[in-house]
Amino acid sequence: MTSLATAAAIVLVWALGQTGEATLTGKWQGETGSGASIALDLTATGTALTGTLTRDGQSSKLSDGKITGNTFTFKATLSDKDEAFSGERKGDELHVWLDRQGPAKAVVFKPVKSKPPQP
């Protein structure tokens, strides 16, 4: 019975990692409260999150990205300042905020739909 419980726990952990990977990987677009365009290009692999954050044409690579269920964290540089971010997947949206501002100032990101190839 113990081996069955262990196997179930392993499958659950694997499934949680796959859920994050399937739902976060891709391109996301949002707008800050001040009207700045902001984009995320994310790659989730297991519990690791990598990619880039682009605000008003300036890109920054993500570092220390981690996924836990429907929540995630990462660091990026904005205006030459290292910032910590947190976020949450809510349906087909990502809600992402600067840790120093809190979730009340979250930017809502929507997935960028890929355009079909032109004939």
Biotite code that builds the C-alpha atoms (Angstrom):
import biotite.structure as struc

atoms = struc.array([
    struc.Atom([0.000, 0.000, 0.000], chain_id="A", res_id=1, res_name="MET", atom_name="CA", element="C"),
    struc.Atom([2.904, 2.357, 0.743], chain_id="A", res_id=2, res_name="THR", atom_name="CA", element="C"),
    struc.Atom([4.276, 2.008, -2.789], chain_id="A", res_id=3, res_name="SER", atom_name="CA", element="C"),
    struc.Atom([0.845, 2.883, -4.205], chain_id="A", res_id=4, res_name="LEU", atom_name="CA", element="C"),
    struc.Atom([0.732, 6.070, -2.108], chain_id="A", res_id=5, res_name="ALA", atom_name="CA", element="C"),
    struc.Atom([4.272, 6.946, -3.180], chain_id="A", res_id=6, res_name="THR", atom_name="CA", element="C"),
    struc.Atom([3.408, 6.403, -6.844], chain_id="A", res_id=7, res_name="ALA", atom_name="CA", element="C"),
    struc.Atom([0.285, 8.575, -6.486], chain_id="A", res_id=8, res_name="ALA", atom_name="CA", element="C"),
    struc.Atom([2.337, 11.357, -4.870], chain_id="A", res_id=9, res_name="ALA", atom_name="CA", element="C"),
    struc.Atom([4.901, 11.243, -7.695], chain_id="A", res_id=10, res_name="ILE", atom_name="CA", element="C"),
    struc.Atom([2.157, 11.442, -10.345], chain_id="A", res_id=11, res_name="VAL", atom_name="CA", element="C"),
    struc.Atom([0.552, 14.397, -8.519], chain_id="A", res_id=12, res_name="LEU", atom_name="CA", element="C"),
    struc.Atom([3.835, 16.328, -8.342], chain_id="A", res_id=13, res_name="VAL", atom_name="CA", element="C"),
    struc.Atom([4.508, 15.613, -12.023], chain_id="A", res_id=14, res_name="TRP", atom_name="CA", element="C"),
    struc.Atom([0.975, 16.719, -12.983], chain_id="A", res_id=15, res_name="ALA", atom_name="CA", element="C"),
    struc.Atom([1.335, 20.002, -11.070], chain_id="A", res_id=16, res_name="LEU", atom_name="CA", element="C"),
    struc.Atom([4.568, 20.712, -12.914], chain_id="A", res_id=17, res_name="GLY", atom_name="CA", element="C"),
    struc.Atom([2.945, 19.918, -16.256], chain_id="A", res_id=18, res_name="GLN", atom_name="CA", element="C"),
    struc.Atom([-0.019, 22.184, -15.459], chain_id="A", res_id=19, res_name="THR", atom_name="CA", element="C"),
    struc.Atom([2.298, 25.158, -14.926], chain_id="A", res_id=20, res_name="GLY", atom_name="CA", element="C"),
    struc.Atom([4.202, 24.341, -18.075], chain_id="A", res_id=21, res_name="GLU", atom_name="CA", element="C"),
    struc.Atom([1.085, 24.031, -20.219], chain_id="A", res_id=22, res_name="ALA", atom_name="CA", element="C"),
    struc.Atom([-0.554, 27.181, -18.921], chain_id="A", res_id=23, res_name="THR", atom_name="CA", element="C"),
    struc.Atom([2.325, 29.666, -18.661], chain_id="A", res_id=24, res_name="LEU", atom_name="CA", element="C"),
    struc.Atom([4.434, 28.946, -21.738], chain_id="A", res_id=25, res_name="THR", atom_name="CA", element="C"),
    struc.Atom([3.714, 31.470, -24.474], chain_id="A", res_id=26, res_name="GLY", atom_name="CA", element="C"),
    struc.Atom([3.448, 35.182, -25.201], chain_id="A", res_id=27, res_name="LYS", atom_name="CA", element="C"),
    struc.Atom([1.344, 37.446, -22.994], chain_id="A", res_id=28, res_name="TRP", atom_name="CA", element="C"),
    struc.Atom([0.373, 41.121, -23.412], chain_id="A", res_id=29, res_name="GLN", atom_name="CA", element="C"),
    struc.Atom([-0.772, 43.656, -20.800], chain_id="A", res_id=30, res_name="GLY", atom_name="CA", element="C"),
    struc.Atom([-0.839, 47.349, -19.910], chain_id="A", res_id=31, res_name="GLU", atom_name="CA", element="C"),
    struc.Atom([0.273, 49.012, -16.679], chain_id="A", res_id=32, res_name="THR", atom_name="CA", element="C"),
    struc.Atom([-1.961, 51.391, -14.749], chain_id="A", res_id=33, res_name="GLY", atom_name="CA", element="C"),
    struc.Atom([0.008, 54.282, -16.279], chain_id="A", res_id=34, res_name="SER", atom_name="CA", element="C"),
    struc.Atom([-0.629, 52.999, -19.823], chain_id="A", res_id=35, res_name="GLY", atom_name="CA", element="C"),
    struc.Atom([2.764, 51.416, -20.557], chain_id="A", res_id=36, res_name="ALA", atom_name="CA", element="C"),
    struc.Atom([2.641, 48.394, -22.864], chain_id="A", res_id=37, res_name="SER", atom_name="CA", element="C"),
    struc.Atom([4.175, 45.328, -21.223], chain_id="A", res_id=38, res_name="ILE", atom_name="CA", element="C"),
    struc.Atom([4.759, 41.831, -22.598], chain_id="A", res_id=39, res_name="ALA", atom_name="CA", element="C"),
    struc.Atom([5.941, 38.508, -21.253], chain_id="A", res_id=40, res_name="LEU", atom_name="CA", element="C"),
    struc.Atom([7.425, 35.704, -23.348], chain_id="A", res_id=41, res_name="ASP", atom_name="CA", element="C"),
    struc.Atom([7.478, 32.735, -20.970], chain_id="A", res_id=42, res_name="LEU", atom_name="CA", element="C"),
    struc.Atom([8.826, 29.203, -21.023], chain_id="A", res_id=43, res_name="THR", atom_name="CA", element="C"),
    struc.Atom([7.842, 26.893, -18.175], chain_id="A", res_id=44, res_name="ALA", atom_name="CA", element="C"),
    struc.Atom([9.777, 23.682, -17.672], chain_id="A", res_id=45, res_name="THR", atom_name="CA", element="C"),
    struc.Atom([8.620, 21.716, -14.655], chain_id="A", res_id=46, res_name="GLY", atom_name="CA", element="C"),
    struc.Atom([8.774, 24.209, -11.782], chain_id="A", res_id=47, res_name="THR", atom_name="CA", element="C"),
    struc.Atom([11.251, 26.560, -13.527], chain_id="A", res_id=48, res_name="ALA", atom_name="CA", element="C"),
    struc.Atom([10.179, 29.720, -15.369], chain_id="A", res_id=49, res_name="LEU", atom_name="CA", element="C"),
    struc.Atom([12.350, 31.553, -17.899], chain_id="A", res_id=50, res_name="THR", atom_name="CA", element="C"),
    struc.Atom([11.765, 34.148, -20.583], chain_id="A", res_id=51, res_name="GLY", atom_name="CA", element="C"),
    struc.Atom([11.726, 37.898, -21.112], chain_id="A", res_id=52, res_name="THR", atom_name="CA", element="C"),
    struc.Atom([9.735, 40.878, -19.913], chain_id="A", res_id=53, res_name="LEU", atom_name="CA", element="C"),
    struc.Atom([9.416, 43.791, -22.351], chain_id="A", res_id=54, res_name="THR", atom_name="CA", element="C"),
    struc.Atom([8.124, 47.203, -21.314], chain_id="A", res_id=55, res_name="ARG", atom_name="CA", element="C"),
    struc.Atom([7.926, 50.044, -23.845], chain_id="A", res_id=56, res_name="ASP", atom_name="CA", element="C"),
    struc.Atom([10.386, 48.266, -26.146], chain_id="A", res_id=57, res_name="GLY", atom_name="CA", element="C"),
    struc.Atom([13.003, 47.538, -23.433], chain_id="A", res_id=58, res_name="GLN", atom_name="CA", element="C"),
    struc.Atom([13.549, 43.815, -22.767], chain_id="A", res_id=59, res_name="SER", atom_name="CA", element="C"),
    struc.Atom([14.904, 42.107, -19.671], chain_id="A", res_id=60, res_name="SER", atom_name="CA", element="C"),
    struc.Atom([15.657, 38.415, -19.187], chain_id="A", res_id=61, res_name="LYS", atom_name="CA", element="C"),
    struc.Atom([13.837, 36.749, -16.298], chain_id="A", res_id=62, res_name="LEU", atom_name="CA", element="C"),
    struc.Atom([15.869, 35.177, -13.511], chain_id="A", res_id=63, res_name="SER", atom_name="CA", element="C"),
    struc.Atom([15.032, 33.022, -10.484], chain_id="A", res_id=64, res_name="ASP", atom_name="CA", element="C"),
    struc.Atom([11.692, 32.031, -12.046], chain_id="A", res_id=65, res_name="GLY", atom_name="CA", element="C"),
    struc.Atom([9.715, 29.478, -10.051], chain_id="A", res_id=66, res_name="LYS", atom_name="CA", element="C"),
    struc.Atom([6.263, 27.928, -10.489], chain_id="A", res_id=67, res_name="ILE", atom_name="CA", element="C"),
    struc.Atom([4.129, 26.529, -7.682], chain_id="A", res_id=68, res_name="THR", atom_name="CA", element="C"),
    struc.Atom([0.710, 25.363, -8.878], chain_id="A", res_id=69, res_name="GLY", atom_name="CA", element="C"),
    struc.Atom([-1.082, 28.419, -10.327], chain_id="A", res_id=70, res_name="ASN", atom_name="CA", element="C"),
    struc.Atom([1.359, 30.932, -8.834], chain_id="A", res_id=71, res_name="THR", atom_name="CA", element="C"),
    struc.Atom([4.818, 31.974, -9.962], chain_id="A", res_id=72, res_name="PHE", atom_name="CA", element="C"),
    struc.Atom([7.672, 34.353, -9.146], chain_id="A", res_id=73, res_name="THR", atom_name="CA", element="C"),
    struc.Atom([10.590, 35.817, -11.078], chain_id="A", res_id=74, res_name="PHE", atom_name="CA", element="C"),
    struc.Atom([13.050, 38.713, -11.139], chain_id="A", res_id=75, res_name="LYS", atom_name="CA", element="C"),
    struc.Atom([13.705, 41.171, -13.969], chain_id="A", res_id=76, res_name="ALA", atom_name="CA", element="C"),
    struc.Atom([15.376, 44.551, -14.469], chain_id="A", res_id=77, res_name="THR", atom_name="CA", element="C"),
    struc.Atom([13.197, 47.625, -15.079], chain_id="A", res_id=78, res_name="LEU", atom_name="CA", element="C"),
    struc.Atom([14.796, 51.034, -15.628], chain_id="A", res_id=79, res_name="SER", atom_name="CA", element="C"),
    struc.Atom([18.181, 49.686, -14.431], chain_id="A", res_id=80, res_name="ASP", atom_name="CA", element="C"),
    struc.Atom([16.619, 48.456, -11.164], chain_id="A", res_id=81, res_name="LYS", atom_name="CA", element="C"),
    struc.Atom([16.298, 44.774, -10.212], chain_id="A", res_id=82, res_name="ASP", atom_name="CA", element="C"),
    struc.Atom([12.673, 44.012, -9.338], chain_id="A", res_id=83, res_name="GLU", atom_name="CA", element="C"),
    struc.Atom([10.921, 40.957, -7.889], chain_id="A", res_id=84, res_name="ALA", atom_name="CA", element="C"),
    struc.Atom([7.586, 39.930, -9.370], chain_id="A", res_id=85, res_name="PHE", atom_name="CA", element="C"),
    struc.Atom([4.827, 37.553, -8.330], chain_id="A", res_id=86, res_name="SER", atom_name="CA", element="C"),
    struc.Atom([1.909, 36.322, -10.353], chain_id="A", res_id=87, res_name="GLY", atom_name="CA", element="C"),
    struc.Atom([-1.070, 34.051, -10.548], chain_id="A", res_id=88, res_name="GLU", atom_name="CA", element="C"),
    struc.Atom([-2.856, 32.264, -13.373], chain_id="A", res_id=89, res_name="ARG", atom_name="CA", element="C"),
    struc.Atom([-6.599, 33.058, -13.280], chain_id="A", res_id=90, res_name="LYS", atom_name="CA", element="C"),
    struc.Atom([-8.495, 31.343, -16.075], chain_id="A", res_id=91, res_name="GLY", atom_name="CA", element="C"),
    struc.Atom([-7.008, 32.559, -19.354], chain_id="A", res_id=92, res_name="ASP", atom_name="CA", element="C"),
    struc.Atom([-5.271, 35.556, -17.726], chain_id="A", res_id=93, res_name="GLU", atom_name="CA", element="C"),
    struc.Atom([-2.087, 36.168, -15.787], chain_id="A", res_id=94, res_name="LEU", atom_name="CA", element="C"),
    struc.Atom([-2.178, 38.671, -12.917], chain_id="A", res_id=95, res_name="HIS", atom_name="CA", element="C"),
    struc.Atom([1.393, 39.903, -12.297], chain_id="A", res_id=96, res_name="VAL", atom_name="CA", element="C"),
    struc.Atom([2.623, 42.509, -9.809], chain_id="A", res_id=97, res_name="TRP", atom_name="CA", element="C"),
    struc.Atom([5.809, 44.034, -8.472], chain_id="A", res_id=98, res_name="LEU", atom_name="CA", element="C"),
    struc.Atom([6.360, 42.547, -5.019], chain_id="A", res_id=99, res_name="ASP", atom_name="CA", element="C"),
    struc.Atom([6.997, 46.008, -3.557], chain_id="A", res_id=100, res_name="ARG", atom_name="CA", element="C"),
    struc.Atom([3.551, 47.187, -4.781], chain_id="A", res_id=101, res_name="GLN", atom_name="CA", element="C"),
    struc.Atom([1.496, 44.096, -4.004], chain_id="A", res_id=102, res_name="GLY", atom_name="CA", element="C"),
    struc.Atom([-1.366, 42.332, -5.801], chain_id="A", res_id=103, res_name="PRO", atom_name="CA", element="C"),
    struc.Atom([-3.655, 45.386, -5.701], chain_id="A", res_id=104, res_name="ALA", atom_name="CA", element="C"),
    struc.Atom([-1.459, 46.865, -8.494], chain_id="A", res_id=105, res_name="LYS", atom_name="CA", element="C"),
    struc.Atom([-1.419, 43.712, -10.641], chain_id="A", res_id=106, res_name="ALA", atom_name="CA", element="C"),
    struc.Atom([-1.191, 44.002, -14.415], chain_id="A", res_id=107, res_name="VAL", atom_name="CA", element="C"),
    struc.Atom([-3.587, 41.676, -16.238], chain_id="A", res_id=108, res_name="VAL", atom_name="CA", element="C"),
    struc.Atom([-1.973, 39.819, -19.136], chain_id="A", res_id=109, res_name="PHE", atom_name="CA", element="C"),
    struc.Atom([-3.897, 38.128, -21.938], chain_id="A", res_id=110, res_name="LYS", atom_name="CA", element="C"),
    struc.Atom([-2.416, 35.492, -24.251], chain_id="A", res_id=111, res_name="PRO", atom_name="CA", element="C"),
    struc.Atom([-1.159, 36.766, -27.600], chain_id="A", res_id=112, res_name="VAL", atom_name="CA", element="C"),
    struc.Atom([-2.975, 34.885, -30.318], chain_id="A", res_id=113, res_name="LYS", atom_name="CA", element="C"),
    struc.Atom([-0.660, 33.649, -33.047], chain_id="A", res_id=114, res_name="SER", atom_name="CA", element="C"),
    struc.Atom([-1.631, 34.699, -36.532], chain_id="A", res_id=115, res_name="LYS", atom_name="CA", element="C"),
    struc.Atom([-2.198, 31.963, -39.112], chain_id="A", res_id=116, res_name="PRO", atom_name="CA", element="C"),
    struc.Atom([0.428, 31.850, -41.876], chain_id="A", res_id=117, res_name="PRO", atom_name="CA", element="C"),
    struc.Atom([-0.410, 33.851, -44.998], chain_id="A", res_id=118, res_name="GLN", atom_name="CA", element="C"),
    struc.Atom([-0.886, 31.782, -48.175], chain_id="A", res_id=119, res_name="PRO", atom_name="CA", element="C"),
])
